Amino acid sequence: MESATQNETTFYQDSSVTVTQSRFVTKSKTYAMRNISSVHVFKIIKSKTKAIIITIIGLFFLFSKSVFWVGIILLALGIWWIFSIKNEYAVRISTNAGEANSIVSKNRDYIQKIVNALNNAIVHRG
């Protein structure tokens, strides 16, 4: 069994992900490449609704002299929250069991590298 592993072509490897011609290994799961039919980058859009509501409440509080400072604080907090919310990206794989997000990160380039490696492994597999 050891010699079969030595002959595997590795397309990508870091501390938490390994992509070879026959396996896709993450921290929590191992997928057989023969079961993966397609792979792509999936964008997970984070909701900004709560941050917008806090900002609007802060705006309303600005018109009252008794809670003016609370309005300033809520407004600042809401604006900071809106700009700190970042979308996430996932490696979305399709198998005969359905679709799954296997790796999720805010770094799109990192996810794209893994997707490219998986695509190369699928093409190599034939």
C-alpha positions in Angstrom: 0.0 0.0 0.0 2.9 2.3 0.7 4.2 2.1 -2.9 0.8 3.2 -4.3 0.9 6.3 -2.2 4.4 7.2 -3.3 3.3 7.1 -7.0 0.4 9.5 -6.5 0.7 12.9 -8.1 0.1 15.7 -5.6 -1.5 18.8 -7.2 -1.8 20.9 -4.0 -0.8 20.6 -0.4 -0.8 22.9 2.7 -1.3 22.4 6.4 -5.0 21.6 6.1 -5.6 20.4 2.5 -4.1 17.8 0.2 -5.2 17.2 -3.4 -3.8 14.2 -5.2 -4.9 12.3 -8.3 -7.0 9.9 -6.1 -7.9 11.8 -2.9 -9.0 15.2 -1.7 -8.1 15.4 2.0 -9.3 18.2 4.4 -9.0 18.4 8.1 -12.3 16.7 8.7 -13.0 14.6 5.6 -11.4 12.6 2.8 -13.1 12.4 -0.6 -12.2 9.9 -3.3 -11.5 11.8 -6.6 -13.5 9.2 -8.5 -16.6 10.3 -6.7 -16.2 14.0 -7.4 -18.0 15.0 -10.6 -17.4 18.8 -10.5 -15.9 21.5 -8.4 -16.2 25.3 -8.3 -15.8 28.4 -6.1 -19.1 29.2 -4.3 -19.6 32.7 -2.9 -21.3 32.8 0.5 -22.9 36.3 0.9 -23.1 37.4 4.5 -26.2 39.4 5.6 -25.7 43.0 6.6 -29.3 43.4 7.8 -28.5 43.6 11.5 -25.7 46.1 11.0 -28.0 48.3 8.9 -30.7 48.2 11.5 -28.3 49.3 14.2 -27.1 52.1 12.0 -30.7 53.3 11.3 -31.5 53.1 15.0 -28.4 55.2 15.7 -29.6 57.8 13.2 -33.0 58.1 14.9 -31.3 58.5 18.3 -29.3 61.4 16.9 -32.5 63.5 16.8 -33.1 63.2 20.5 -31.1 65.3 23.0 -31.4 62.9 25.8 -30.0 59.9 23.9 -27.8 61.7 21.4 -24.6 60.0 22.6 -26.2 56.6 22.3 -27.1 57.5 18.7 -23.5 58.4 18.0 -22.2 55.1 19.5 -24.8 53.0 17.6 -24.2 54.8 14.4 -20.4 54.3 14.7 -20.9 50.6 15.7 -23.3 50.0 12.8 -21.0 51.6 10.2 -18.0 49.7 11.5 -20.0 46.4 11.5 -21.2 47.0 7.9 -17.6 47.4 6.6 -16.2 44.6 8.7 -18.6 41.9 7.3 -16.8 40.0 4.6 -18.3 37.4 2.2 -16.9 33.9 2.4 -15.9 31.6 -0.4 -16.2 27.8 -0.4 -14.8 24.9 -2.4 -18.2 23.4 -3.6 -17.8 19.9 -4.8 -20.5 17.8 -6.5 -20.7 14.1 -5.9 -23.3 11.4 -6.5 -24.6 12.2 -3.0 -25.1 15.9 -3.8 -23.2 19.2 -3.4 -21.1 20.1 -0.3 -18.9 23.0 0.8 -15.7 21.3 1.8 -13.4 24.3 2.6 -14.7 27.8 3.6 -12.5 30.9 3.8 -12.7 34.6 3.4 -9.6 34.4 1.1 -10.9 33.9 -2.5 -7.4 33.3 -3.9 -6.8 30.4 -1.4 -10.1 28.8 -2.4 -9.3 29.3 -6.1 -5.9 27.5 -5.8 -7.7 24.5 -4.3 -10.4 24.5 -7.0 -7.7 24.7 -9.7 -5.8 21.8 -8.1 -9.0 19.7 -7.9 -9.9 20.5 -11.5 -6.4 19.4 -12.6 -6.7 16.2 -10.6 -10.1 15.5 -12.2 -8.6 16.1 -15.7 -5.6 13.9 -14.8 -7.8 11.1 -13.6 -9.5 11.2 -17.0 
